[in-house]
Amino acid sequence: MKSASQSIESGKLNFFKVMNLGIAQIVLWGGSYFLLSVLAKDIIAEMSWSYQQVYGCLSLALLVSGLLLPSVGRTIQHTDRHAVLLFSGLVMAIGLIIIGSSSNFLMFASGWVIIGIAMAMGLYDALFAAIGKRYSLNAAKSIVWITLISSLAPSVSWLFTSYILDVFGWRYTCYTYAILLIITILPIHMHVFKNKEGNKSTSKDGTLQSAVEPFRSKLYYLLSANFTLGSVITTSVIIHLIQILLHGKTEMSMVFVVISFLGPSQAIARVIELIIGKRSAIEMSFISTIIIFFGMILIFVSPIFAIPGVVVFGIGNGMRSVLRGTLPLSVYGKDNYALILGRLARLPLLAQATAPFLGGYLIQQFGMVIFLCVISFMAIVNIFLIALIKQAVEQYKLISIHE
C-alpha cells in the first residue's frame, strides 16, 4: 500500500496551482532578468554610470545564480519543506529595496548579488526541481503549462514596469516590485507546496554511490554540453539581435517590429509542446535544436526572412526552456532529480552571464560575419550532441534495467 507522501508525489498539479506558479514566475522574472530592459536608461542618466556597469550587474546576478544552483538543488532534494522557493520573493524584494536605495555603485551591485541569490532560489530550475521531485513524471505537462504562462513575462513585466516608471521613477519602481514580490510569491508557493505531514526530509535509503554516479556518466556530460551550448547560442542571438538585423540591412523602423515577434513565438512553442506532447523529450530536443538553427539561418540570410526567422527561432528557444526541466526528468526520473537539475543548470547560467561579453568581443574584434559563423558552427555541433545524447540515453537505460 502506498503511503500518504507517495500518493501526493504521484499526483498532479491542478490547473489553479499551475496558473499560480506561472504568475509567480512572471513576477520573479519581471523583478530580475527583465527589469533593466526598462530601467537602465533612467538609472544611467541619474547615476552617470556606464551601460557596461549597469548591465554588468545583471551578468553578476546570473553568475551568482549559476554558482548557487547546485546547492539549491541539494537543498530541494533533501527536504520537503521548500523553504528555498517560499522565500525567493522575499530575498528578491530585499535586493530590489537595496537597488532602489542605492547612492553608489557598490550598493547597486550588492543589490544585484542578492537578486542573483533569489534567481537561484525561485526561477525555472529551482521550480522544475521541486515539482519534478514531488510529482515525478506527471510533472512534465505541468512544466509545459507553467512555461506557457510565464512566457508572457517579457510583455507583462515591460508594460507594468514602464507604467510605474513613468509615474514614480526608477527607484519607486523597484520598491513597487518589492512589495508585489512580498505579497505574491510566499502565499503562492505555500499553497502549492504544502508540507507533507511527518516527512521533514527525503529518505536516505539510496547509497552515496547512487547519488554521485549520474554526475560521472557520459550522458551527464553530454547533457551539460548541450544545455550550455544552447544557452550560449540563444543568449548571444537575442542580446545582439538588433545588431544582427541592422547588419543584414533591415531598416531601423522595422527592427522593433521584427523583435516584437520573439515573445509571442516563444508562447507558441509551449502550445506546440502540448499538441505534440506524446513525442519523447529526446525527439523534442532534436526538433528544438534544428528549429533554432533554421531560424538563425533565416535571420542571417536576408531582411525578407527576418520576421519568419525570429518566429522560428523563438519557437525553438521556447521549446528549449521547457526541455531544461523535462529532458533530465525523462532520463533520470525523480530520483536525485533536483540534484541533477541544479548541477545541469550551473554551466548554462555561467555561459549566459558571459555570452554578451564574448559575443560583443567577437563582433568588435572580428566583425559580424565571424560572429555569425561561430554561432552557426556551435548550433551544428549542438545538433550532433543530441544524436550522441540519444545513444547515451539508450545505453543508460539498458544499464539501469540490468542493475
N, C-alpha and C positions, 0 to 999 in steps of 0.2 A: 504493500500500500504506500502511496506517495505521501510524504509529509506535507504540512501546510506550506512550508517555504518552497518545496519543489513545485507544488501546484501553482504558486504565484509566479515562479520563474518560467513555467511553461505556458503561461497565459499570454494575452496580447494586450497591447496598449489600445484603449478605446479611442474613438475619433476625437473626443473632447480633450483628452490628455495629449494626443498628438498635436492638436491645434494649439494648445497652451505651450507646448515645448517649441513649436515653430515660432510663436510670438516671442517667447523668451529669447530665442536665437536672433530674431530681428533686433531686439533691444540691445543684446550683448554685442552683436556685430556693429550696430549703429553707434554704440558708445566707445568703440575701439577702432577697428580696422577702417571704417568708412568716415570717421569723424573729421580727419584732417582734409579730406577732399573739399569740405565746405569751409572749415575754419582757418585753414592755413594762410590764406591771403590776408585776413584781418590780423592774425597773430603776427605775421611777418611785418605788416605795416605798423602795428603798435610797438612791438618789441625790437624792431630793427635787426632781427636775426636773419640768417640766410635761408634760402629754400632748402639747402642741403642739411642745415642744422635742424630745422623743423621736421622734415621728413625722415631724417636720420633717427629721430626719436621713435618713429613707428617701426623702423628696422630694428632698433634696440628692443622694443617691446616684443617683436616677433622672435628675436634671438633668445630673450629670456623665456618666452613661452616654449620654444623648441628645447631648451636645456632642461626645463622643468617637467615636460610631458612624461618622460619615463617614470619619474617619482609620482606623478599624478596617477598614472596607470597602475602602479603598485598599490597606491592608497585605495583606489577603487576596487582592485582585485581582492584586497584583504579586509575589506569592511563592507557592510551593507547599509551603513548609515548615510552615505552620500554627502558628507559634510563638504566635500570639495565643490560639488555642484551647488549645494544650498547657499554657500557664502560667496560664490563667484561674483554675484551682483553687488554685494556689499564691498568687496575688495576693489572692484572696478570703480564703484562710486567714490571710494577714498582717493583713488588715483585721479579721478576727474576733478574732485574738490581741490586737490593739490595743484593740478594744472591750471584750474580757474583762478587760483590764488597766487600764481607764480609771479614773482618780482624779478627773478633772474633765471638764466638758462639751466643751472644745476637743479633748481627746484622743478622746473618744467620737465627735465629729463627724468628726475626721480619719480614724478607722477606717471610717466610712461613705463618705467620699470614695474611699478605696481600694477598698471594696466596689463602689462605682459604676463604677470603672475595670474591675474584674473582670466586672461585669454586661455592660459593653460588649464585653468580650473573649470571653465564653463563653455567653451566653444565646441565645435563639432567633435573633436577627438575624445574629449572627456565625456561628452554626452553619449556618443556612439558606444564607448567602452561600458558605460553604466547600463544602458538599455540592452546592449548585446549580452552582457553578463547575466542580467536578470531574466531576459525574455528569450535567450538563446536564438535559434534560427528564426523564430517568429518575429524577431526584431527587424529583419531585412526590409519588409514592406513599410514598417513604421519609419525607418530611416529615410526611405524614399519620400514619404509624405512630409516628414519634417523638413527635409531639404527643399521640397517643392514650396512649402510655405515660406521658409526662410530665404528662398531665392529672391523674395521681394525686398530683402533688407536694403540693397543699394537705393532703390527707388523711394521706399518709405522713409528711410533714415535721412536721405539727402533732402527730401521735401520738408520733413519735420525740422531738421537742423537748420535749413535755410530760413524757415519761417521764424524760429526762435532767435536766430542770429540777427535778422532784420529788426526784430522788436527789442531785444535785450542786449545784443552784443555777444562776443565770443565767450567772455568769462561766465556770464549768467546762462549761456547755452550749456556750458559744462556742468554748472550747478543743477540746471533743469534735468539734464540727462542723469545726473547722480541721483536725484530724487526718484526719477522714473525707475531706475535700476533697483533702488532700495524697496520700492513698493510692489514691484512685479516679480523679480527673479526668485526671491526666497519663498513666497507663497506658492508660486507655480511648481517649483521643484519639490517643495514639501508635500504638495498634493499628489504629484506623480510618483515620487519615490518614498512612499510611506514605509517606515521601518517594519521589518518582519519581526514578530514577537520572538524573543528568546534566541535571536540569531545575530549576535553582535559582530561576528566575523565569519569569513568563509571557512569551510572545512579544510583541514590541513592533512587529508589522507594522502594527497599526492606527494611524491618524493621530490626532493630538491632537483634531482636529475630531470624529472618530467617538466619542471618549470623552466629549467635552463636550456634544455635540448632544442626547443624551437629556434632559439637565437643563434644556434651554431649550425643550422642547416643551410644547404644551398638555396632552398626555397625562400628562407627568410631574407637572405642577401639579395636575391633576385627581386623580391617584392620591394625591399628597401630602395634598390637602384631604380626600379620602375616608378615608384612614388616620387622619388627625389627628382628624377629627370622630368616627370610630368609637371612637378611643381615649378621647376626652373623654366620650362618651355612656356607654360601658361602665364606665369607671372611676368616673364620677360616680354611676351607679346602684349599683354594687357597694359603693363606700365608704359611701354613705348609705342602703343597703338597709334596715337596721334602722329608721332614722328614717322612711323611706318607708312601711314596713309598719305601724309604730305610728301614723303619721298616717292610714293607711287603716283604723284601728280593729281591726287584727289584735291579738289578745291576746298579751301578752309571753310567755306559756308556749308559744305557737305559733310565735313569731318564729324561734326557733332551729331548730325542726323545719323550717320553710319554707326557711331559708337553707342547711340541710344538703343540700338537693337541687341546689344550684348546681354543686358539684364533679362529681358523677356525671353530670349532664346535659351538662357540657362534654365528658366522655368519650364520651357517646352521640353527640355531634356528630361525633367522629372516625370512629365506626363508620358513621354515615350517609355521610360523605365516601367511605369505602371502598366502600359499597354503590352509591352513585350517582356514582362517580368518573369515569364517561365524559362527564359534563357538563363544559363548558368552565369555566375559572376565572371568567370574567365572569358566566356563569349562576349559579355558586355564590356569587359576591359579591352578586348581586341577591337570591338566596334568603336568604342570611345577613342582609342588611340589613333585608329585610321581616320575617324571623323575630324579629330583635332588637326592631323597632318593635312588632310584635304582642305579644311577651312583655311589653314595658314597659306597654302599654295594659292587659293583663290584671292586672299587678301594681298599677297605679294605680287601677283601677276599683273593686275590692271584695276584702275578705279571702277571699271564697269562691273567687276565682280566683288567690289568691296562689301556691299550690304549682304549678299548671299554668303560671302566668305565669313563675315562676322557672325552671322546667324549660325552657320555650320560649326564654326569654332566654338561659339557659345554653347551649342548643344553638346558638343564633345566635352567641354570643360564642366558643364553641369552634370553630365554622367560620371565624370571622373571624381567629383566631390562626393557623390553617393558611394562610389566604389571604394573610397577610403575606408568606409565602415563595413560594407557588405562583402568585399573580397576576402579580407582576413577572417571574417566570421564564417564564410562558406568553406574556407580552407581548414581552419583550426578548430571551429566550433567555439563554444563558450568557455571551455577550459583554458585558463590563462589568457583569455581574450583581451581583457583590459591591459594586462602587462604587454602583450604583443602590440596592441594598437598604440600604446604610449611610446614604445620603442620605435615602431614604424613611423610615427609622426615626427620624431626628432629631426632627422636629416632633411626631410622636405621643408620643415619650417625654417631651419637654418639656411637652407638653399633659398627659400623665399625671401629671407631677410637680406641676403647678399645679391640676389639676382638683379635688382635695379642698378646697383653699383657696377657689377660686372658687365651688364648689358650696355650701360652708359659708357663704360671704358672701351668696349669693343667698337661702339658707334663712333666715339670721339677719335680713337687712335687708328682704326682701320676702315671706317665707313659703314654705311648701312648695308651694302651688299654683302660684306663679310659677316656682319651680324646675322643677317637673314640666312646665309649659308650655314653658319654654325647652328642656329636654332633648328633649321630643317634637318641637318645631319643628326642632331640629338633626337628629333622626332622619329626618324627612320630607325635609329638604334633602339628606341623605346618599343617600336613595333616588333622587332626581333626579340626583345626581352619578354614580351607577352608569350611568344611561342615557347621560349625556354621555361617560363613560369608554368605553362600548361603541362609540359613534360615533367617538371619537378613536382607539380601537384599530384599527377598520376603516380609517380614513384612514392611520394609521401603517404598517399592513401593506401598504397599496396603494403608499405612497411607497417602502417598503423593496423591494417587488417591482420597481418601475420603476428603482430605483437599481441 
